[in-house]
């Protein structure tokens, strides 16, 4: 495994982490995930040198955090845990938002069976009139030792600048992949400000794995990808994506590893957090840390193909 410093945090993170939405086992990413396999996957991650787990209080109503908490018994110090909070402004005003954040954080700490969260991220951009109280509350939690670093999951450079003015923002989670490269300006800002970056959706929710190239995707009921993975435009897009297989022709990397390597070699990127439903998926993801980088010619050709797909379909859509 390779490691990089996560911006101003000074944390040494593996270049490949795990996005733990699948571990919610709520059917959002299809069937097949079990708590037992998720726990085994986290234990295997430690063996492979992966030390970053990204989750949220909202994944399966907190079930993802519960699974992580069970998996990290006796291993907490070996992992950097990132979670997220999504306060919902209501008629209670600033006091209500502040209390929501505190309560959600306490719930996450209990489910994770820990007394601190390494990186605590906003899961949604707060309204402009609530940004100050949100950052004040996160700063209080940091002062109390309940969180170590403040982050935000956003591609909005304007929001990042506002949060930087209001507090010690240290990490940004950016949606970015070969199909949807709209986050490049956000990555440039993060690099300029010394912010660490976690890259979500680096495989475009599975569109770049190769699994659906030249086939009609058959997704389980309730899968969050159903709308954008089905239909004539999506089928045409997957056929065009199959041309990316030139990246695998010499056998040095799989399609998954090529897609992750593309992101890892992009300026401003610290680490990628693809999902992993089981140990087999995890092992293939982890190997991306050591496969050969794409050449300049390969990157240009791949971007041209993926750019066409992005223009005719929603396969690169970024979700939180």
Backbone as numpy.savetxt, mean C-alpha at the origin, in Angstrom:
# Nx Ny Nz CAx CAy CAz Cx Cy Cz
16.89 -9.86 0.88 16.05 -8.67 0.88 16.93 -7.42 0.88
16.47 -6.39 0.23 17.14 -5.10 0.22 16.39 -4.14 1.15
17.09 -3.13 1.66 16.49 -2.20 2.60 16.81 -0.76 2.20
15.90 0.14 2.58 16.09 1.56 2.35 15.66 2.32 3.61
16.17 3.52 3.76 15.77 4.37 4.89 14.47 5.08 4.53
13.50 5.01 5.44 12.18 5.58 5.20 12.18 7.07 5.54
12.80 7.85 4.67 12.80 9.30 4.83 13.31 9.74 6.19
12.70 10.78 6.73 13.15 11.39 7.97 12.93 10.51 9.20
12.16 9.41 9.05 11.95 8.53 10.20 13.24 7.83 10.61
14.13 7.61 9.65 15.35 6.86 9.92 15.12 5.36 10.00
13.87 4.93 9.85 13.56 3.50 9.91 14.14 2.78 8.69
14.70 1.61 8.91 15.26 0.79 7.83 14.19 -0.21 7.41
13.59 0.02 6.25 12.48 -0.82 5.82 12.88 -1.69 4.63
12.28 -2.86 4.57 12.48 -3.73 3.42 11.86 -3.07 2.19
12.48 -3.24 1.04 11.96 -2.61 -0.17 10.63 -3.22 -0.60
10.35 -4.41 -0.12 9.05 -5.04 -0.34 8.40 -5.30 1.02
7.21 -4.74 1.21 6.45 -4.99 2.42 5.20 -5.78 2.08
4.22 -5.76 2.97 2.95 -6.45 2.72 1.80 -5.48 2.96
0.95 -5.32 1.95 -0.32 -4.64 2.14 -1.32 -5.66 2.66
-1.91 -5.40 3.82 -2.66 -6.45 4.54 -4.18 -6.37 4.41
-4.67 -5.72 3.37 -6.13 -5.68 3.17 -6.68 -7.09 2.97
-5.97 -7.92 2.20 -6.46 -9.29 1.98 -6.65 -10.05 3.27
-5.86 -9.72 4.27 -5.94 -10.43 5.55 -7.21 -10.11 6.32
-8.00 -9.17 5.81 -9.32 -8.91 6.39 -10.24 -10.11 6.16
-9.94 -10.90 5.12 -10.72 -12.11 4.82 -12.21 -11.82 4.73
-12.55 -10.67 4.14 -13.97 -10.28 4.04 -14.52 -10.40 2.63
-13.73 -11.00 1.74 -14.18 -11.19 0.37 -13.91 -10.03 -0.56
-13.33 -8.95 -0.03 -13.07 -7.77 -0.87 -12.11 -8.08 -2.01
-11.22 -9.04 -1.78 -10.24 -9.42 -2.81 -10.43 -10.88 -3.21
-11.67 -11.32 -3.21 -11.95 -12.69 -3.57 -11.83 -13.62 -2.37
-12.15 -14.87 -2.60 -12.12 -15.86 -1.53 -10.73 -16.49 -1.44
-10.51 -17.22 -0.37 -9.27 -17.99 -0.26 -8.39 -17.58 0.91
-8.49 -16.33 1.37 -7.66 -15.91 2.49 -8.20 -16.49 3.79
-7.35 -17.05 4.60 -7.73 -17.56 5.92 -6.80 -16.95 6.97
-7.28 -16.87 8.19 -6.44 -16.31 9.25 -5.18 -17.15 9.45
-5.33 -18.46 9.36 -4.18 -19.34 9.58 -3.09 -19.11 8.53
-3.51 -18.99 7.28 -2.53 -18.76 6.22 -1.95 -17.36 6.30
-2.76 -16.39 6.69 -2.25 -15.02 6.84 -1.18 -14.95 7.92
-1.41 -15.62 9.04 -0.42 -15.65 10.12 0.86 -16.34 9.64
0.69 -17.45 8.93 1.86 -18.16 8.40 2.61 -17.29 7.39
1.87 -16.48 6.64 2.49 -15.59 5.66 3.33 -14.53 6.35
2.84 -13.98 7.44 3.61 -12.98 8.18 4.86 -13.61 8.79
4.75 -14.82 9.29 5.91 -15.50 9.84 6.94 -15.79 8.74
6.45 -16.16 7.57 7.36 -16.39 6.44 8.03 -15.07 6.01
7.30 -13.98 6.12 7.86 -12.67 5.78 9.10 -12.38 6.63
9.01 -12.70 7.91 10.16 -12.48 8.78 11.36 -13.29 8.30
11.13 -14.53 7.88 12.22 -15.36 7.38 12.84 -14.78 6.11
12.02 -14.12 5.31 12.49 -13.55 4.05 13.11 -12.16 4.22
13.04 -11.62 5.43 13.60 -10.30 5.69 12.64 -9.16 5.48
11.37 -9.46 5.23 10.36 -8.40 5.08 9.96 -7.91 6.47
10.00 -6.61 6.66 9.74 -6.08 8.02 8.65 -5.01 8.07
7.90 -4.83 6.97 6.88 -3.78 6.94 5.50 -4.37 6.66
4.55 -4.06 7.53 3.16 -4.47 7.37 2.29 -3.23 7.35
1.43 -3.11 6.35 0.53 -1.96 6.26 -0.92 -2.44 6.35
-1.67 -1.87 7.28 -3.06 -2.27 7.48 -3.90 -1.03 7.74
-5.12 -1.23 8.22 -6.02 -0.12 8.53 -7.11 -0.61 9.48
-7.59 0.32 10.29 -8.72 -0.01 11.17 -9.96 -0.37 10.37
-10.02 0.06 9.12 -11.21 -0.19 8.31 -11.16 -1.50 7.52
-10.05 -2.18 7.48 -9.95 -3.43 6.72 -10.68 -4.55 7.46
-11.82 -4.92 6.93 -12.61 -5.97 7.57 -13.09 -5.57 8.95
-13.36 -4.28 9.15 -13.80 -3.82 10.47 -12.77 -4.05 11.55
-11.49 -4.05 11.16 -10.41 -4.25 12.12 -9.86 -5.67 12.14
-10.45 -6.58 11.34 -10.01 -7.97 11.39 -8.56 -8.14 10.92
-8.17 -7.36 9.92 -6.78 -7.43 9.47 -5.82 -7.13 10.61
-6.14 -6.11 11.40 -5.29 -5.77 12.55 -5.29 -6.91 13.57
-6.42 -7.53 13.78 -6.49 -8.64 14.74 -5.57 -9.78 14.32
-5.58 -10.10 13.03 -4.72 -11.18 12.52 -3.25 -10.82 12.72
-2.91 -9.57 12.42 -1.53 -9.13 12.60 -1.14 -9.22 14.07
-2.02 -8.80 14.95 -1.74 -8.87 16.37 -1.42 -10.29 16.82
-2.18 -11.26 16.33 -1.91 -12.66 16.68 -0.57 -13.12 16.10
-0.30 -12.71 14.86 0.92 -13.14 14.19 2.18 -12.58 14.84
2.07 -11.39 15.44 3.26 -10.72 15.97 3.55 -11.01 17.44
2.80 -11.92 18.04 3.11 -12.29 19.43 4.54 -12.81 19.51
5.35 -12.15 20.33 6.75 -12.54 20.47 7.64 -12.08 19.34
7.07 -11.32 18.38 7.84 -10.88 17.21 7.68 -9.39 16.94
7.01 -8.67 17.83 6.65 -7.27 17.54 7.85 -6.43 17.14
8.97 -6.62 17.80 10.14 -5.78 17.55 10.78 -6.03 16.18
10.37 -7.12 15.54 10.95 -7.45 14.24 10.24 -6.75 13.08
9.12 -6.08 13.37 8.31 -5.50 12.31 8.04 -4.02 12.52
7.90 -3.32 11.42 7.41 -1.95 11.38 5.94 -2.05 10.98
5.05 -1.62 11.86 3.62 -1.72 11.62 3.06 -0.35 11.26
2.42 -0.28 10.13 1.75 0.94 9.68 0.26 0.68 9.65
-0.52 1.56 10.27 -1.97 1.44 10.19 -2.54 2.80 9.79
-3.85 2.83 9.62 -4.49 4.04 9.11 -5.78 4.34 9.87
-6.13 5.64 9.87 -7.32 6.11 10.56 -8.13 6.97 9.59
-9.44 6.82 9.63 -10.32 7.57 8.73 -11.43 8.23 9.54
-11.14 9.39 10.16 -12.20 10.07 10.92 -13.28 10.60 9.99
-14.52 10.59 10.45 -15.66 11.06 9.66 -16.23 12.31 10.31
-15.91 13.49 9.77 -16.45 14.72 10.36 -17.97 14.70 10.43
-18.52 15.13 11.55 -19.98 15.16 11.72 -20.36 16.44 12.44
-21.58 16.48 12.96 -22.04 17.72 13.58 -21.44 17.97 14.97
-20.57 17.07 15.42 -19.91 17.29 16.71 -18.69 18.19 16.56
-18.31 18.49 15.32 -17.23 19.44 15.08 -15.85 18.92 15.45
-14.95 19.84 15.80 -13.56 19.49 16.06 -13.41 18.51 17.22
-14.18 18.70 18.26 -14.08 17.79 19.42 -14.45 16.36 19.02
-15.46 16.24 18.16 -15.87 14.91 17.72 -14.81 14.24 16.87
-14.18 15.00 15.98 -13.12 14.44 15.13 -11.93 14.02 15.99
-11.57 14.87 16.93 -10.46 14.53 17.83 -10.74 13.22 18.58
-11.95 13.09 19.11 -12.28 11.90 19.88 -12.32 10.67 18.99
-12.81 10.82 17.77 -12.82 9.69 16.84 -11.41 9.16 16.62
-10.47 10.06 16.38 -9.10 9.62 16.11 -8.51 8.90 17.31
-8.72 9.46 18.48 -8.22 8.84 19.71 -8.83 7.46 19.90
-10.15 7.35 19.72 -10.84 6.07 19.92 -10.40 5.03 18.88
-10.28 5.45 17.63 -9.86 4.52 16.58 -8.45 4.03 16.83
-7.58 4.94 17.27 -6.21 4.54 17.58 -6.18 3.53 18.72
-6.94 3.78 19.76 -6.98 2.84 20.89 -7.47 1.47 20.44
-8.49 1.48 19.57 -8.98 0.20 19.06 -7.92 -0.54 18.26
-7.17 0.19 17.45 -6.10 -0.44 16.66 -5.01 -1.01 17.57
-4.63 -0.26 18.59 -3.61 -0.75 19.53 -4.06 -2.05 20.20
-5.33 -2.11 20.57 -5.84 -3.32 21.21 -5.84 -4.50 20.25
-6.31 -4.26 19.03 -6.37 -5.37 18.06 -4.98 -5.84 17.65
-4.04 -4.90 17.53 -2.68 -5.25 17.16 -1.89 -5.81 18.33
-2.46 -5.75 19.53 -1.82 -6.24 20.75 -0.44 -5.61 20.94
-0.42 -4.30 20.83 0.83 -3.56 20.96 0.54 -2.24 21.69
1.58 -1.59 22.18 1.38 -0.30 22.83 1.85 0.86 21.97
2.24 0.57 20.72 2.60 1.66 19.81 2.42 1.20 18.36
2.12 2.15 17.50 2.04 1.92 16.06 3.18 2.73 15.43
3.97 2.09 14.62 5.15 2.77 14.08 4.79 3.94 13.16
3.87 3.70 12.24 3.46 4.74 11.29 1.95 4.80 11.29
1.40 5.95 11.68 -0.05 6.11 11.74 -0.46 7.10 10.66
-1.24 6.61 9.70 -1.53 7.38 8.50 -3.01 7.79 8.40
-3.24 8.95 7.86 -4.60 9.34 7.51 -5.02 8.52 6.30
-6.19 7.91 6.39 -6.66 7.04 5.32 -7.44 7.83 4.26
-7.76 9.07 4.59 -8.52 9.93 3.67 -8.11 11.37 3.94
-8.09 12.17 2.89 -7.76 13.59 3.07 -8.83 14.26 3.93
-8.46 14.87 5.04 -9.47 15.55 5.87 -9.92 16.85 5.20
-11.14 17.29 5.49 -11.59 18.59 4.99 -10.61 19.67 5.45
-10.45 20.71 4.66 -9.47 21.75 4.97 -9.72 22.38 6.34
-11.00 22.48 6.74 -11.30 23.12 8.03 -11.04 22.20 9.22
-10.69 20.94 8.94 -10.41 19.98 10.01 -8.94 19.57 10.05
-8.14 20.04 9.10 -6.75 19.59 9.03 -5.96 19.92 10.29
-6.17 21.12 10.81 -5.40 21.52 11.99 -5.70 20.64 13.19
-6.96 20.37 13.46 -7.30 19.55 14.62 -6.85 18.11 14.40
-6.91 17.63 13.18 -6.44 16.28 12.87 -4.95 16.16 13.16
-4.16 17.09 12.67 -2.72 17.03 12.89 -2.37 17.27 14.36
-3.12 18.15 15.04 -2.89 18.36 16.48 -3.12 17.07 17.26
-4.18 16.35 16.89 -4.51 15.10 17.59 -3.44 14.04 17.33
-3.00 13.92 16.09 -1.95 12.95 15.78 -0.65 13.31 16.50
-0.37 14.60 16.59 0.83 15.05 17.31 0.74 14.69 18.79
-0.45 14.82 19.36 -0.65 14.43 20.76 -0.41 12.93 20.95
-0.92 12.14 20.02 -0.72 10.68 20.10 0.75 10.33 19.99
1.46 11.06 19.14 2.90 10.83 19.01 3.62 11.21 20.30
3.23 12.33 20.90 3.84 12.79 22.15 3.62 11.76 23.26
2.47 11.11 23.23 2.15 10.10 24.24 2.84 8.76 23.98
3.48 8.63 22.83 4.18 7.39 22.51 3.30 6.32 21.90
2.06 6.65 21.59 1.15 5.66 21.01 1.40 5.46 19.52
1.92 6.49 18.87 2.36 6.36 17.49 3.76 6.96 17.40
4.56 6.45 16.46 5.94 6.95 16.36 6.08 7.99 15.26
5.37 7.79 14.15 5.50 8.70 13.02 4.13 8.94 12.39
3.94 10.14 11.87 2.67 10.52 11.24 2.80 10.39 9.72
1.77 9.80 9.10 1.77 9.65 7.65 0.41 9.99 7.07
0.34 9.99 5.75 -0.93 10.24 5.07 -0.97 9.44 3.78
-2.11 8.83 3.53 -2.32 8.08 2.30 -3.03 9.01 1.32
-2.27 9.60 0.41 -2.84 10.57 -0.51 -1.94 10.76 -1.72
-2.54 11.10 -2.84 -1.78 11.48 -4.03 -1.87 12.98 -4.28
-2.47 13.70 -3.34 -2.71 15.13 -3.51 -1.55 15.94 -2.92
-0.74 16.52 -3.80 0.42 17.29 -3.35 0.01 18.48 -2.50
-1.13 19.09 -2.83 -1.61 20.23 -2.04 -1.90 19.84 -0.62
-2.52 18.67 -0.42 -2.80 18.19 0.93 -1.51 17.93 1.69
-0.53 17.35 1.02 0.75 17.08 1.67 1.40 18.37 2.14
1.37 19.39 1.31 1.97 20.68 1.70 1.25 21.28 2.92
-0.07 21.17 2.94 -0.83 21.69 4.08 -0.48 20.92 5.36
-0.40 19.60 5.26 -0.09 18.80 6.44 1.32 19.09 6.94
2.25 19.33 6.02 3.62 19.66 6.42 3.67 20.97 7.19
2.82 21.91 6.81 2.78 23.20 7.50 2.20 23.07 8.91
1.36 22.04 9.10 0.62 21.90 10.36 1.27 20.94 11.36
2.22 20.14 10.91 2.82 19.17 11.81 3.95 18.41 11.18
4.43 17.40 11.91 5.61 16.65 11.50 5.22 15.44 10.65
4.74 15.70 9.46 4.43 14.62 8.53 5.74 13.97 8.08
5.80 12.64 8.14 7.06 11.95 7.84 6.95 10.94 6.71
5.74 10.43 6.47 5.55 9.35 5.50 4.32 9.64 4.64
4.41 9.32 3.36 3.27 9.44 2.46 3.06 8.10 1.78
1.82 7.64 1.77 1.48 6.43 1.03 0.87 6.88 -0.30
1.52 6.48 -1.38 1.17 6.97 -2.71 0.67 5.81 -3.58
-0.43 6.04 -4.28 -0.91 5.07 -5.25 -0.16 5.25 -6.56
0.52 4.18 -7.00 1.36 4.32 -8.20 1.62 2.93 -8.78
1.52 2.83 -10.09 1.87 1.58 -10.77 2.16 1.87 -12.24
2.54 0.86 -12.95 2.93 1.04 -14.35 1.80 1.59 -15.21
0.56 1.23 -14.90 -0.58 1.71 -15.68 -0.93 3.14 -15.28
-0.97 3.39 -13.98 -1.36 4.71 -13.48 -0.15 5.37 -12.83
0.48 6.28 -13.57 1.69 6.93 -13.08 1.41 8.37 -12.65
0.16 8.64 -12.31 -0.23 9.98 -11.91 0.38 10.44 -10.60
0.97 9.52 -9.85 1.57 9.89 -8.57 2.99 10.41 -8.65
3.51 10.58 -9.87 4.92 10.97 -10.00 5.21 12.34 -9.39
4.29 13.28 -9.52 4.52 14.60 -8.94 4.51 14.51 -7.41
3.68 13.63 -6.87 3.64 13.43 -5.42 4.95 12.81 -4.93
5.47 11.86 -5.69 6.75 11.24 -5.34 7.88 12.26 -5.38
7.83 13.16 -6.36 8.86 14.19 -6.46 8.82 15.12 -5.25
7.61 15.47 -4.82 7.46 16.32 -3.63 7.98 15.60 -2.40
7.62 14.33 -2.27 8.06 13.54 -1.11 9.59 13.50 -1.04
10.20 13.28 -2.18 11.67 13.24 -2.21 12.26 14.58 -1.81
11.70 15.67 -2.31 12.20 17.00 -2.00 12.05 17.33 -0.52
11.01 16.80 0.12 10.73 17.10 1.52 11.32 16.07 2.48
11.99 15.07 1.95 12.60 14.04 2.80 11.59 13.09 3.41
10.46 12.89 2.73 9.42 12.00 3.23 9.64 10.58 2.74
9.41 9.61 3.60 9.42 8.22 3.16 8.15 7.92 2.40
8.20 6.97 1.48 7.01 6.63 0.69 6.73 5.14 0.70
5.46 4.81 0.93 4.94 3.45 0.78 4.08 3.46 -0.47
4.32 2.53 -1.38 3.57 2.54 -2.64 2.49 1.47 -2.61
1.23 1.94 -2.60 0.10 1.02 -2.64 -0.32 0.78 -4.10
-0.99 -0.32 -4.32 -1.47 -0.71 -5.65 -0.35 -0.83 -6.68
0.84 -1.32 -6.31 1.94 -1.39 -7.29 1.67 -2.39 -8.41
0.74 -3.33 -8.16 0.35 -4.31 -9.18 -1.01 -3.98 -9.77
-1.48 -2.77 -9.54 -2.78 -2.32 -10.06 -3.89 -3.30 -9.69
-3.93 -3.67 -8.41 -4.95 -4.58 -7.87 -4.95 -5.93 -8.56
-3.80 -6.33 -9.08 -3.69 -7.64 -9.74 -3.70 -7.57 -11.25
-4.01 -6.40 -11.81 -4.06 -6.28 -13.27 -2.71 -6.53 -13.91
-1.62 -6.28 -13.15 -0.28 -6.43 -13.71 0.40 -7.75 -13.32
-0.35 -8.66 -12.72 0.25 -9.94 -12.33 0.42 -10.89 -13.51
-0.33 -10.67 -14.58 -0.32 -11.59 -15.72 -1.43 -12.62 -15.64
-2.06 -12.72 -14.49 -3.10 -13.73 -14.28 -4.28 -13.54 -15.22
-4.57 -12.28 -15.56 -5.78 -12.00 -16.35 -5.47 -11.63 -17.80
-4.22 -11.74 -18.19 -3.87 -11.43 -19.57 -4.56 -12.42 -20.52
-5.23 -11.92 -21.53 -5.84 -12.76 -22.58 -6.91 -13.70 -22.07
-7.52 -13.38 -20.92 -8.63 -14.19 -20.42 -9.74 -13.26 -19.96
-10.92 -13.81 -19.79 -12.03 -13.06 -19.21 -11.98 -13.31 -17.70
-11.67 -12.29 -16.90 -11.54 -12.50 -15.45 -12.82 -13.06 -14.83
-12.67 -14.08 -14.01 -13.79 -14.64 -13.25 -13.54 -14.32 -11.79
-14.23 -13.31 -11.28 -14.01 -12.84 -9.92 -15.13 -13.29 -9.00
-14.80 -13.50 -7.75 -15.80 -13.91 -6.77 -16.78 -12.78 -6.48
-17.98 -13.14 -6.07 -18.97 -12.14 -5.70 -18.44 -11.28 -4.55
-18.59 -9.97 -4.68 -18.13 -9.06 -3.65 -16.72 -8.56 -3.86
-16.01 -9.08 -4.86 -14.65 -8.62 -5.14 -14.69 -7.16 -5.58
-13.87 -6.32 -4.94 -13.90 -4.88 -5.22 -13.45 -4.54 -6.63
-12.86 -5.49 -7.34 -12.34 -5.22 -8.68 -13.34 -5.53 -9.79
-14.49 -6.06 -9.45 -15.41 -6.59 -10.47 -15.75 -5.56 -11.54
-16.14 -4.37 -11.15 -16.60 -3.38 -12.13 -15.52 -3.03 -13.13
-14.29 -2.76 -12.66 -13.28 -2.31 -13.60 -12.53 -3.45 -14.30
-12.68 -4.69 -13.82 -11.99 -5.82 -14.46 -12.86 -6.52 -15.49
-14.12 -6.15 -15.61 -15.02 -6.83 -16.54 -15.57 -5.83 -17.56
-16.04 -6.36 -18.67 -16.57 -5.51 -19.73 -15.63 -5.50 -20.93
-16.13 -5.06 -22.06 -15.36 -5.10 -23.31 -14.07 -4.31 -23.23
-14.13 -3.12 -22.65 -12.92 -2.30 -22.58 -11.84 -2.97 -21.73
-12.26 -3.57 -20.63 -11.29 -4.22 -19.76 -10.68 -5.44 -20.44
-11.49 -6.20 -21.16 -10.96 -7.36 -21.87 -9.94 -6.93 -22.91
-10.24 -5.85 -23.63 -9.29 -5.33 -24.62 -8.01 -4.85 -23.94
-8.18 -4.23 -22.77 -7.02 -3.73 -22.03 -6.13 -4.87 -21.56
-6.73 -5.95 -21.08 -5.93 -7.09 -20.65 -5.20 -7.74 -21.83
-5.85 -7.76 -23.00 -5.16 -8.30 -24.17 -3.93 -7.47 -24.50
-4.07 -6.14 -24.40 -2.93 -5.28 -24.69 -1.86 -5.44 -23.62
-2.26 -5.62 -22.38 -1.28 -5.79 -21.30 -0.42 -7.04 -21.50
-0.95 -8.02 -22.20 -0.18 -9.24 -22.43 1.12 -8.96 -23.19
1.17 -7.82 -23.89 2.40 -7.45 -24.60 3.52 -7.11 -23.62
3.19 -6.92 -22.35 4.22 -6.66 -21.35 5.04 -7.90 -21.02
4.59 -9.05 -21.49 5.31 -10.29 -21.18 6.71 -10.32 -21.78
7.02 -9.36 -22.65 8.40 -9.28 -23.14 9.38 -9.06 -21.99
8.88 -8.50 -20.88 9.73 -8.25 -19.72 10.16 -9.54 -19.02
9.53 -10.65 -19.36 9.80 -11.93 -18.70 10.51 -12.93 -19.62
10.78 -12.54 -20.84 11.21 -13.51 -21.86 12.53 -14.21 -21.54
13.45 -13.53 -20.88 14.74 -14.17 -20.61 14.72 -14.99 -19.32
13.57 -15.05 -18.66 13.44 -15.87 -17.47 14.05 -15.27 -16.21
14.51 -14.03 -16.29 15.15 -13.43 -15.12 14.13 -12.89 -14.11
12.91 -12.66 -14.56 11.88 -12.13 -13.66 10.50 -12.53 -14.16
9.57 -12.67 -13.22 8.18 -12.93 -13.58 7.50 -11.60 -13.89
6.25 -11.65 -14.35 5.51 -10.42 -14.63 5.31 -9.62 -13.35
4.98 -10.31 -12.28 4.81 -9.63 -11.00 6.09 -8.93 -10.58
7.19 -9.62 -10.69 8.47 -9.04 -10.28 8.88 -7.88 -11.18
8.57 -7.97 -12.47 8.88 -6.87 -13.37 8.08 -5.62 -13.02
6.78 -5.82 -12.69 5.93 -4.68 -12.35 6.38 -4.03 -11.04
6.76 -4.84 -10.06 7.23 -4.29 -8.80 8.59 -3.62 -8.97
9.45 -4.23 -9.80 10.77 -3.65 -10.03 10.66 -2.29 -10.72
9.70 -2.16 -11.63 9.47 -0.88 -12.29 9.21 0.21 -11.25
8.35 -0.11 -10.28 8.01 0.88 -9.26 9.20 1.15 -8.35
9.90 0.10 -7.93 11.03 0.27 -7.02 12.13 1.14 -7.60
12.26 1.14 -8.91 13.31 1.91 -9.56 12.84 3.30 -10.00
11.67 3.71 -9.52 11.14 5.04 -9.81 11.62 6.03 -8.74
12.02 7.20 -9.16 12.51 8.21 -8.23 11.48 8.54 -7.16
11.94 8.61 -5.92 11.06 8.97 -4.81 10.43 7.80 -4.09
10.60 6.59 -4.62 9.99 5.40 -4.02 10.91 4.80 -2.95
10.34 4.53 -1.77 11.09 3.83 -0.73 10.78 2.35 -0.74
9.49 1.99 -0.70 9.10 0.59 -0.60 7.74 0.37 -1.23
7.49 -0.85 -1.67 6.19 -1.22 -2.24 5.47 -2.12 -1.25
4.13 -2.04 -1.25 3.35 -2.86 -0.31 2.25 -3.65 -1.06
2.66 -4.58 -1.91 1.65 -5.41 -2.58 0.97 -6.34 -1.60
-0.24 -6.73 -1.90 -0.95 -7.68 -1.06 -0.39 -9.07 -1.24
-0.66 -9.93 -0.27 -0.24 -11.33 -0.36 -1.27 -12.18 0.36
-1.99 -12.99 -0.41 -3.03 -13.84 0.17 -2.45 -15.07 0.85
-1.24 -15.46 0.43 -0.62 -16.66 0.98 0.90 -16.59 0.84
1.59 -17.61 1.33 3.05 -17.61 1.32 3.62 -17.66 -0.10
2.95 -18.33 -1.01 3.44 -18.41 -2.38 3.46 -17.03 -3.02
2.39 -16.28 -2.86 2.35 -14.92 -3.41 3.42 -14.06 -2.75
3.56 -14.18 -1.44 4.56 -13.41 -0.72 5.97 -13.67 -1.26
6.30 -14.92 -1.47 7.64 -15.28 -1.91 7.95 -14.71 -3.29
6.96 -14.72 -4.17 7.19 -14.14 -5.50 7.36 -12.62 -5.40
6.54 -11.98 -4.57 6.70 -10.54 -4.37 8.08 -10.21 -3.81
8.49 -10.96 -2.80 9.76 -10.68 -2.12 10.95 -10.76 -3.07
10.88 -11.67 -4.01 11.99 -11.87 -4.94 12.22 -10.65 -5.84
11.22 -9.78 -5.94 11.37 -8.57 -6.77 12.49 -7.67 -6.26
12.84 -7.81 -4.99 13.90 -6.97 -4.43 15.24 -7.24 -5.08
15.39 -8.42 -5.66 16.71 -8.82 -6.16 16.75 -9.16 -7.64
15.64 -8.98 -8.37 15.68 -9.25 -9.81 16.34 -8.07 -10.52
16.83 -8.29 -11.74 17.49 -7.19 -12.48 16.51 -6.05 -12.75
16.99 -4.81 -12.65 16.13 -3.67 -12.99 15.81 -3.67 -14.47
14.73 -2.99 -14.83 14.39 -2.84 -16.25 15.38 -1.87 -16.88
15.79 -2.17 -18.09 16.67 -1.26 -18.80 15.86 -0.03 -19.22
16.55 1.01 -19.65 15.86 2.21 -20.13 14.92 1.89 -21.28
15.37 1.04 -22.17 14.54 0.66 -23.31 13.32 -0.13 -22.86
13.52 -1.04 -21.91 12.39 -1.82 -21.39 11.38 -0.92 -20.70
11.84 0.02 -19.91 10.92 0.93 -19.21 10.10 1.74 -20.22
10.76 2.26 -21.24 10.06 3.08 -22.23 9.00 2.27 -22.97
9.37 1.07 -23.36 8.43 0.21 -24.09 7.25 -0.17 -23.20
7.56 -0.52 -21.93 6.49 -0.92 -21.00 5.55 0.25 -20.72
6.09 1.44 -20.56 5.25 2.61 -20.29 4.34 2.93 -21.47
4.82 2.70 -22.68 3.99 2.96 -23.85 2.80 2.01 -23.90
3.05 0.73 -23.61 1.98 -0.26 -23.61 0.97 0.05 -22.50
1.48 0.25 -21.29 0.60 0.49 -20.15 -0.14 1.82 -20.28
0.50 2.80 -20.92 -0.15 4.08 -21.13 -1.38 3.96 -22.01
-1.31 3.10 -23.02 -2.48 2.85 -23.88 -3.61 2.24 -23.06
-3.25 1.31 -22.19 -4.26 0.64 -21.37 -4.91 1.64 -20.41
-4.12 2.51 -19.83 -4.66 3.51 -18.93 -5.63 4.47 -19.60
-5.44 4.67 -20.91 -6.29 5.61 -21.63 -7.64 5.00 -22.04
-7.73 3.66 -22.04 -8.97 3.04 -22.52 -9.72 2.28 -21.42
-9.15 2.21 -20.21 -9.79 1.42 -19.16 -9.50 2.02 -17.80
-10.13 1.42 -16.78 -9.92 1.86 -15.40 -9.05 0.86 -14.63
-8.25 0.06 -15.33 -7.49 -0.98 -14.67 -6.46 -0.43 -13.69
-5.98 0.78 -13.93 -4.98 1.34 -13.05 -5.56 2.16 -11.91
-6.88 2.13 -11.75 -7.54 2.93 -10.72 -6.89 2.72 -9.35
-6.64 3.84 -8.67 -6.03 3.78 -7.34 -7.11 3.80 -6.28
-7.07 2.80 -5.39 -8.01 2.74 -4.26 -7.24 2.97 -2.97
-7.97 3.30 -1.92 -7.33 3.48 -0.63 -7.40 2.20 0.21
